[in-house]
């Protein structure tokens, strides 16, 4: 009996020590980078996190304004002095992973991410079967804004153009942009992506523009350019006499002001029966590798909290950032947001934008400029295939 009592006391002591160690959590320094507009909001949420997790109540968290567009470059340049948690855009994921700047998401957290966020955002944070970041938003991409007194049915490009032509209004789309141009190529079934090595160098280009599908896409853009309603552009703030425009959430306020009571938005239309596609954009939170396991656990817990459904919804209400969390997307506030609802529908047909060489964007502009200049109006399929073969070979030359 005495031995049994001793054993019970010993086990109790071990459990007490384990609980005490867990209760201690982490009380060191953690640095977080977010967009300047989100600094105050993030500080408020960190205080809520501490209140809900007493083991981290003494953790010293510093929030600094570093935008998603700048964070990746700063982290890769000096991983050691970079923030422990940072927001960045999905097109930087591959180079961040290659630089060893991201910790794989903890397994239990990864399961929660998969269950609670939309498929596009989950795909955006995943590379080679591993999840490397926490989805923060699903709100970067393009869709259709339109004047519902002009456009009677936004579901087909042919119908939109006919309505705009009949009303003497313009249809805007920036077909000489490598970002918007993919709406046609990806929608027609084409692929254009790049693979990178462990150092972040582009080593392979996966492209099949020189194909029947590529010709189909190119012919659709040429037909669009022939419409008297067509204007090349994507900024509603710089547009005039607009019946419809392909633009993004960043111009929602301008679109509402322009269209007034006739303000409406929808996913991109079909053309010749197939759905226009394109790039989808997502913001995410990454956690850099840590030598201190307690600090890593703290960073994981904080990143998971800052990207949780409740916080994503609060972020939408405070900043207008569109949530990737499925429950937040179904809230009355988000569902009543005309632009975000249209984008959410469109994102189902897009691919996350990965890493592309700078020269690709110039090349795509050149192709679009030829269409706008009418250089390809009379080209037959063989000539168009030749044009796309040159484009494809040039894309391939940028890798390796």
TORZAKOL-690094 format. One record per residue (C-alpha): residue in one letter; x, z, y; residue number from 1. Coordinates in nm, 3 decimals, padded with zeros to 5 digits. Example, Ala and Ser with C-alpha at 12.3 -4.5 7.8 and 13.67 -1.06 7.14 Angstrom:
<sites>
[a; [01.230; 00.780; -00.450]; 1] [s; [01.367; 00.714; -00.106]; 2] 
</sites>
This chain:
<sites>
[x; [00.000; 00.000; 00.000]; 1] [x; [00.284; 00.087; 00.235]; 2] [x; [00.449; -00.252; 00.170]; 3] [x; [00.117; -00.428; 00.230]; 4] [x; [00.066; -00.241; 00.559]; 5] [x; [00.419; -00.331; 00.667]; 6] [x; [00.353; -00.696; 00.584]; 7] [x; [00.025; -00.698; 00.778]; 8] [x; [00.193; -00.540; 01.080]; 9] [x; [00.474; -00.794; 01.061]; 10] [x; [00.230; -01.086; 01.050]; 11] [x; [00.033; -00.936; 01.337]; 12] [x; [00.353; -00.904; 01.540]; 13] [x; [00.441; -01.268; 01.476]; 14] [x; [00.090; -01.381; 01.577]; 15] [x; [00.104; -01.167; 01.889]; 16] [x; [00.440; -01.313; 01.985]; 17] [x; [00.313; -01.667; 01.921]; 18] [x; [00.006; -01.610; 02.135]; 19] [x; [00.218; -01.458; 02.408]; 20] [x; [00.453; -01.755; 02.400]; 21] [x; [00.156; -01.992; 02.422]; 22] [x; [00.004; -01.789; 02.705]; 23] [x; [00.327; -01.820; 02.901]; 24] [x; [00.275; -02.197; 02.918]; 25] [x; [00.510; -02.345; 03.177]; 26] [x; [00.593; -02.211; 03.521]; 27] [x; [00.864; -02.454; 03.632]; 28] [x; [00.857; -02.753; 03.867]; 29] [x; [00.660; -03.073; 03.807]; 30] [x; [00.664; -03.372; 04.042]; 31] [x; [00.374; -03.617; 04.061]; 32] [x; [00.363; -03.958; 04.233]; 33] [x; [00.028; -04.107; 04.335]; 34] [x; [-00.093; -04.350; 04.601]; 35] [x; [-00.094; -04.203; 04.950]; 36] [x; [-00.475; -04.216; 04.968]; 37] [x; [-00.495; -04.004; 04.653]; 38] [x; [-00.254; -03.723; 04.749]; 39] [x; [-00.511; -03.476; 04.883]; 40] [x; [-00.753; -03.548; 04.600]; 41] [x; [-00.478; -03.499; 04.341]; 42] [x; [-00.371; -03.167; 04.493]; 43] [x; [-00.732; -03.046; 04.473]; 44] [x; [-00.758; -03.147; 04.109]; 45] [x; [-00.428; -02.980; 04.021]; 46] [x; [-00.566; -02.652; 04.153]; 47] [x; [-00.875; -02.704; 03.937]; 48] [x; [-00.647; -02.770; 03.639]; 49] [x; [-00.458; -02.446; 03.698]; 50] [x; [-00.780; -02.250; 03.730]; 51] [x; [-00.901; -02.389; 03.398]; 52] [x; [-00.565; -02.339; 03.226]; 53] [x; [-00.423; -01.995; 03.316]; 54] [x; [-00.107; -02.057; 03.115]; 55] [x; [-00.011; -02.312; 03.383]; 56] [x; [-00.128; -02.110; 03.683]; 57] [x; [00.230; -02.049; 03.801]; 58] [x; [00.347; -02.407; 03.751]; 59] [x; [00.483; -02.551; 04.077]; 60] [x; [00.344; -02.903; 04.117]; 61] [x; [00.458; -03.123; 04.405]; 62] [x; [00.255; -03.435; 04.480]; 63] [x; [00.431; -03.717; 04.666]; 64] [x; [00.290; -04.045; 04.804]; 65] [x; [00.435; -04.333; 04.600]; 66] [x; [00.199; -04.623; 04.537]; 67] [x; [00.136; -04.785; 04.200]; 68] [x; [00.315; -05.100; 04.315]; 69] [x; [00.636; -04.913; 04.400]; 70] [x; [00.650; -04.644; 04.133]; 71] [x; [00.781; -04.855; 03.846]; 72] [x; [01.077; -04.987; 04.043]; 73] [x; [01.170; -04.638; 04.161]; 74] [x; [01.138; -04.488; 03.813]; 75] [x; [01.345; -04.759; 03.645]; 76] [x; [01.614; -04.736; 03.913]; 77] [x; [01.663; -04.364; 03.853]; 78] [x; [01.460; -04.215; 03.569]; 79] [x; [01.623; -03.874; 03.598]; 80] [x; [01.520; -03.812; 03.959]; 81] [x; [01.182; -03.985; 03.932]; 82] [x; [00.854; -03.800; 03.918]; 83] [x; [00.748; -03.640; 03.591]; 84] [x; [00.401; -03.795; 03.617]; 85] [x; [00.338; -04.116; 03.808]; 86] [x; [00.070; -04.376; 03.863]; 87] [x; [00.154; -04.741; 03.805]; 88] [x; [-00.009; -05.078; 03.736]; 89] [x; [-00.050; -05.225; 03.389]; 90] [x; [00.180; -05.523; 03.451]; 91] [x; [00.475; -05.283; 03.465]; 92] [x; [00.421; -05.121; 03.125]; 93] [x; [00.662; -05.336; 02.922]; 94] [x; [00.956; -05.293; 03.157]; 95] [x; [00.888; -04.919; 03.185]; 96] [x; [00.890; -04.882; 02.807]; 97] [x; [01.205; -05.094; 02.782]; 98] [x; [01.375; -04.867; 03.035]; 99] [x; [01.289; -04.554; 02.835]; 100] [x; [01.085; -04.425; 03.127]; 101] [x; [00.766; -04.337; 02.937]; 102] [x; [00.689; -04.076; 02.676]; 103] [x; [00.454; -04.181; 02.397]; 104] [x; [00.115; -04.016; 02.453]; 105] [x; [00.068; -03.709; 02.236]; 106] [x; [-00.128; -03.799; 01.922]; 107] [x; [-00.438; -03.587; 01.985]; 108] [x; [-00.455; -03.705; 02.346]; 109] [x; [-00.420; -04.065; 02.231]; 110] [x; [-00.724; -04.027; 02.007]; 111] [x; [-00.924; -03.891; 02.300]; 112] [x; [-00.811; -04.181; 02.521]; 113] [x; [-00.922; -04.435; 02.260]; 114] [x; [-01.260; -04.270; 02.217]; 115] [x; [-01.342; -04.213; 02.583]; 116] [x; [-01.209; -04.519; 02.770]; 117] [x; [-01.306; -04.886; 02.775]; 118] [x; [-01.126; -05.126; 02.545]; 119] [x; [-00.949; -05.313; 02.824]; 120] [x; [-00.785; -05.001; 02.963]; 121] [x; [-00.685; -04.879; 02.616]; 122] [x; [-00.524; -05.217; 02.548]; 123] [x; [-00.347; -05.201; 02.884]; 124] [x; [-00.171; -04.871; 02.802]; 125] [x; [-00.074; -04.979; 02.450]; 126] [x; [00.237; -05.173; 02.351]; 127] [x; [00.354; -05.246; 01.998]; 128] [x; [00.089; -05.018; 01.853]; 129] [x; [00.200; -04.715; 02.060]; 130] [x; [00.016; -04.566; 02.357]; 131] [x; [00.249; -04.502; 02.650]; 132] [x; [00.020; -04.395; 02.935]; 133] [x; [-00.321; -04.254; 03.026]; 134] [x; [-00.586; -04.492; 03.166]; 135] [x; [-00.673; -04.405; 03.525]; 136] [x; [-00.895; -04.692; 03.644]; 137] [x; [-01.060; -05.017; 03.541]; 138] [x; [-01.108; -05.167; 03.884]; 139] [x; [-00.858; -05.444; 03.945]; 140] [x; [-00.977; -05.794; 03.874]; 141] [x; [-01.194; -06.064; 04.021]; 142] [x; [-01.557; -06.162; 03.991]; 143] [x; [-01.827; -06.334; 04.196]; 144] [x; [-01.975; -06.217; 04.525]; 145] [x; [-02.269; -06.424; 04.642]; 146] [x; [-02.551; -06.456; 04.893]; 147] [x; [-02.866; -06.425; 04.685]; 148] [x; [-03.066; -06.619; 04.945]; 149] [x; [-02.836; -06.915; 04.868]; 150] [x; [-02.746; -06.880; 04.498]; 151] [x; [-03.052; -06.858; 04.277]; 152] [x; [-02.865; -06.818; 03.947]; 153] [x; [-02.498; -06.703; 03.942]; 154] [x; [-02.453; -06.762; 03.569]; 155] [x; [-02.314; -07.119; 03.583]; 156] [x; [-02.055; -07.276; 03.811]; 157] [x; [-02.256; -07.597; 03.815]; 158] [x; [-02.562; -07.412; 03.943]; 159] [x; [-02.367; -07.217; 04.206]; 160] [x; [-02.210; -07.535; 04.344]; 161] [x; [-02.544; -07.715; 04.351]; 162] [x; [-02.705; -07.427; 04.543]; 163] [x; [-02.415; -07.403; 04.789]; 164] [x; [-02.414; -07.779; 04.846]; 165] [x; [-02.791; -07.783; 04.905]; 166] [x; [-02.765; -07.501; 05.159]; 167] [x; [-02.457; -07.641; 05.331]; 168] [x; [-02.262; -07.332; 05.230]; 169] [x; [-01.910; -07.289; 05.090]; 170] [x; [-01.790; -07.172; 04.750]; 171] [x; [-01.447; -07.007; 04.769]; 172] [x; [-01.196; -06.977; 04.485]; 173] [x; [-00.816; -06.974; 04.507]; 174] [x; [-00.719; -07.227; 04.241]; 175] [x; [-00.358; -07.254; 04.361]; 176] [x; [-00.295; -06.890; 04.268]; 177] [x; [-00.141; -06.804; 03.930]; 178] [x; [-00.370; -06.502; 03.917]; 179] [x; [-00.705; -06.672; 03.980]; 180] [x; [-00.606; -06.994; 03.802]; 181] [x; [-00.600; -06.818; 03.465]; 182] [x; [-00.978; -06.783; 03.488]; 183] [x; [-00.998; -07.147; 03.378]; 184] [x; [-00.710; -07.161; 03.132]; 185] [x; [-00.784; -06.834; 02.952]; 186] [x; [-01.155; -06.910; 02.958]; 187] [x; [-01.090; -07.245; 02.790]; 188] [x; [-00.898; -07.066; 02.515]; 189] [x; [-00.538; -07.102; 02.634]; 190] [x; [-00.263; -06.840; 02.617]; 191] [x; [00.018; -06.762; 02.859]; 192] [x; [00.206; -06.435; 02.804]; 193] [x; [00.570; -06.323; 02.795]; 194] [x; [00.759; -06.096; 02.555]; 195] [x; [01.043; -05.873; 02.674]; 196] [x; [01.337; -05.706; 02.500]; 197] [x; [01.444; -05.341; 02.515]; 198] [x; [01.619; -05.405; 02.847]; 199] [x; [01.308; -05.555; 03.002]; 200] [x; [01.437; -05.913; 02.994]; 201] [x; [01.184; -06.185; 02.921]; 202] [x; [01.279; -06.333; 02.585]; 203] [x; [00.984; -06.547; 02.480]; 204] [x; [00.689; -06.727; 02.634]; 205] [x; [00.367; -06.761; 02.436]; 206] [x; [00.194; -07.059; 02.594]; 207] [x; [-00.032; -07.342; 02.480]; 208] [x; [-00.147; -07.501; 02.805]; 209] [x; [-00.031; -07.843; 02.676]; 210] [x; [-00.335; -07.874; 02.451]; 211] [x; [-00.692; -07.999; 02.442]; 212] [x; [-00.803; -07.662; 02.578]; 213] [x; [-00.554; -07.690; 02.862]; 214] [x; [-00.682; -08.036; 02.953]; 215] [x; [-01.037; -07.898; 02.943]; 216] [x; [-00.941; -07.624; 03.190]; 217] [x; [-00.754; -07.859; 03.420]; 218] [x; [-01.044; -08.105; 03.429]; 219] [x; [-01.282; -07.822; 03.521]; 220] [x; [-01.062; -07.725; 03.817]; 221] [x; [-01.041; -08.087; 03.927]; 222] [x; [-01.420; -08.118; 03.915]; 223] [x; [-01.455; -07.797; 04.117]; 224] [x; [-01.219; -07.932; 04.383]; 225] [x; [-01.434; -08.244; 04.420]; 226] [x; [-01.740; -08.044; 04.528]; 227] [x; [-01.809; -08.064; 04.903]; 228] [x; [-01.884; -07.691; 04.886]; 229] [x; [-01.539; -07.599; 04.750]; 230] [x; [-01.290; -07.415; 04.973]; 231] [x; [-00.961; -07.282; 04.838]; 232] [x; [-00.942; -06.911; 04.918]; 233] [x; [-01.013; -06.561; 04.791]; 234] [x; [-01.047; -06.333; 05.094]; 235] [x; [-01.399; -06.288; 05.220]; 236] [x; [-01.264; -06.139; 05.542]; 237] [x; [-01.106; -06.477; 05.621]; 238] [x; [-01.395; -06.689; 05.494]; 239] [x; [-01.673; -06.858; 05.691]; 240] [x; [-02.013; -07.001; 05.599]; 241] [x; [-01.992; -06.836; 05.258]; 242] [x; [-02.246; -06.890; 04.985]; 243] [x; [-02.029; -06.744; 04.709]; 244] [x; [-01.669; -06.635; 04.661]; 245] [x; [-01.442; -06.519; 04.379]; 246] [x; [-01.283; -06.198; 04.508]; 247] [x; [-01.223; -05.835; 04.408]; 248] [x; [-01.343; -05.479; 04.470]; 249] [x; [-01.099; -05.438; 04.758]; 250] [x; [-01.327; -05.666; 04.963]; 251] [x; [-01.658; -05.502; 04.865]; 252] [x; [-01.719; -05.355; 05.210]; 253] [x; [-01.648; -05.688; 05.380]; 254] [x; [-01.884; -05.865; 05.138]; 255] [x; [-02.163; -05.615; 05.205]; 256] [x; [-02.120; -05.657; 05.579]; 257] [x; [-02.123; -06.037; 05.555]; 258] [x; [-02.420; -06.079; 05.322]; 259] [x; [-02.625; -05.780; 05.437]; 260] [x; [-02.955; -05.755; 05.249]; 261] [x; [-02.857; -06.064; 05.046]; 262] [x; [-02.541; -05.900; 04.910]; 263] [x; [-02.498; -05.947; 04.535]; 264] [x; [-02.223; -05.968; 04.273]; 265] [x; [-02.190; -06.084; 03.913]; 266] [x; [-01.932; -06.164; 03.649]; 267] [x; [-01.766; -06.503; 03.679]; 268] [x; [-01.991; -06.791; 03.576]; 269] [x; [-01.964; -07.026; 03.282]; 270] [x; [-01.845; -07.384; 03.328]; 271] [x; [-01.947; -07.656; 03.082]; 272] [x; [-02.085; -07.377; 02.865]; 273] [x; [-01.768; -07.163; 02.836]; 274] [x; [-01.703; -06.835; 03.016]; 275] [x; [-01.444; -06.813; 03.291]; 276] [x; [-01.191; -06.541; 03.208]; 277] [x; [-00.864; -06.441; 03.379]; 278] [x; [-00.657; -06.130; 03.431]; 279] [x; [-00.788; -05.775; 03.427]; 280] [x; [-00.608; -05.502; 03.615]; 281] [x; [-00.579; -05.131; 03.543]; 282] [x; [-00.405; -04.829; 03.690]; 283] [x; [-00.257; -04.568; 03.461]; 284] [x; [-00.065; -04.239; 03.462]; 285] [x; [00.266; -04.220; 03.282]; 286] [x; [00.469; -03.917; 03.174]; 287] [x; [00.845; -03.955; 03.162]; 288] [x; [01.045; -03.813; 02.867]; 289] [x; [01.141; -03.447; 02.900]; 290] [x; [01.414; -03.238; 02.736]; 291] [x; [01.204; -02.922; 02.781]; 292] [x; [00.921; -02.930; 02.526]; 293] [x; [00.717; -02.677; 02.723]; 294] [x; [00.741; -02.895; 03.033]; 295] [x; [00.645; -03.203; 02.833]; 296] [x; [00.338; -03.021; 02.700]; 297] [x; [00.246; -02.919; 03.055]; 298] [x; [00.287; -03.274; 03.186]; 299] [x; [00.078; -03.414; 02.900]; 300] [x; [-00.194; -03.159; 02.963]; 301] [x; [-00.199; -03.232; 03.337]; 302] [x; [-00.198; -03.611; 03.290]; 303] [x; [-00.483; -03.584; 03.040]; 304] [x; [-00.681; -03.370; 03.286]; 305] [x; [-00.620; -03.602; 03.584]; 306] [x; [-00.749; -03.898; 03.380]; 307] [x; [-01.043; -03.717; 03.219]; 308] [x; [-01.396; -03.842; 03.268]; 309] [x; [-01.502; -03.573; 03.516]; 310] [x; [-01.194; -03.628; 03.733]; 311] [x; [-01.230; -04.006; 03.718]; 312] [x; [-01.587; -03.974; 03.839]; 313] [x; [-01.481; -03.735; 04.116]; 314] [x; [-01.206; -03.981; 04.211]; 315] [x; [-01.462; -04.260; 04.235]; 316] [x; [-01.683; -04.048; 04.459]; 317] [x; [-01.389; -03.948; 04.679]; 318] [x; [-01.186; -04.271; 04.687]; 319] [x; [-01.400; -04.543; 04.534]; 320] [x; [-01.162; -04.605; 04.241]; 321] [x; [-01.347; -04.754; 03.945]; 322] [x; [-01.330; -04.538; 03.629]; 323] [x; [-01.212; -04.654; 03.288]; 324] [x; [-01.387; -04.359; 03.123]; 325] [x; [-01.702; -04.478; 02.944]; 326] [x; [-01.914; -04.178; 03.039]; 327] [x; [-01.810; -04.199; 03.405]; 328] [x; [-01.895; -04.569; 03.404]; 329] [x; [-02.250; -04.481; 03.299]; 330] [x; [-02.306; -04.239; 03.586]; 331] [x; [-02.579; -04.334; 03.832]; 332] [x; [-02.327; -04.354; 04.115]; 333] [x; [-02.099; -04.601; 03.939]; 334] [x; [-02.381; -04.808; 03.787]; 335] [x; [-02.536; -04.849; 04.131]; 336] [x; [-02.207; -04.985; 04.268]; 337] [x; [-02.275; -05.359; 04.275]; 338] [x; [-01.910; -05.468; 04.281]; 339] [x; [-01.788; -05.231; 04.011]; 340] [x; [-02.076; -05.322; 03.783]; 341] [x; [-01.991; -05.691; 03.817]; 342] [x; [-01.623; -05.623; 03.753]; 343] [x; [-01.698; -05.409; 03.448]; 344] [x; [-01.895; -05.698; 03.300]; 345] [x; [-01.616; -05.945; 03.380]; 346] [x; [-01.338; -05.728; 03.235]; 347] [x; [-01.489; -05.776; 02.890]; 348] [x; [-01.370; -06.138; 02.909]; 349] [x; [-01.021; -06.082; 03.052]; 350] [x; [-00.675; -05.986; 02.929]; 351] [x; [-00.458; -05.719; 03.096]; 352] [x; [-00.196; -05.878; 03.317]; 353] [x; [00.147; -05.830; 03.165]; 354] [x; [00.493; -05.902; 03.301]; 355] [x; [00.544; -06.253; 03.443]; 356] [x; [00.853; -06.405; 03.604]; 357] [x; [00.840; -06.460; 03.977]; 358] [x; [00.886; -06.834; 03.932]; 359] [x; [00.562; -06.856; 03.733]; 360] [x; [00.357; -06.779; 04.043]; 361] [x; [00.526; -07.055; 04.242]; 362] [x; [00.481; -07.299; 03.953]; 363] [x; [00.108; -07.220; 03.933]; 364] [x; [00.073; -07.267; 04.307]; 365] [x; [00.231; -07.610; 04.274]; 366] [x; [-00.019; -07.713; 04.005]; 367] [x; [-00.312; -07.593; 04.216]; 368] [x; [-00.178; -07.772; 04.522]; 369] [x; [-00.178; -08.100; 04.329]; 370] [x; [-00.544; -08.050; 04.245]; 371] [x; [-00.636; -07.966; 04.603]; 372] [x; [-00.441; -08.269; 04.731]; 373] [x; [-00.644; -08.492; 04.496]; 374] [x; [-00.326; -08.606; 04.317]; 375] [x; [-00.492; -08.564; 03.977]; 376] [x; [-00.843; -08.692; 04.056]; 377] [x; [-00.798; -09.025; 03.876]; 378] [x; [-00.570; -08.901; 03.595]; 379] [x; [-00.684; -08.966; 03.240]; 380] [x; [-00.647; -08.711; 02.959]; 381] [x; [-00.304; -08.843; 02.862]; 382] [x; [-00.177; -08.801; 03.218]; 383] [x; [-00.323; -08.451; 03.243]; 384] [x; [-00.161; -08.356; 02.912]; 385] [x; [00.171; -08.483; 03.046]; 386] [x; [00.126; -08.268; 03.357]; 387] [x; [00.053; -07.963; 03.143]; 388] [x; [00.344; -08.034; 02.909]; 389] [x; [00.583; -08.021; 03.205]; 390] [x; [00.414; -07.699; 03.323]; 391] [x; [00.442; -07.544; 02.978]; 392] [x; [00.806; -07.638; 02.926]; 393] [x; [00.891; -07.493; 03.266]; 394] [x; [00.713; -07.166; 03.177]; 395] [x; [00.913; -07.148; 02.853]; 396] [x; [01.239; -07.207; 03.041]; 397] [x; [01.187; -06.885; 03.235]; 398] [x; [01.232; -06.677; 02.918]; 399] [x; [01.566; -06.618; 02.750]; 400] 
</sites>
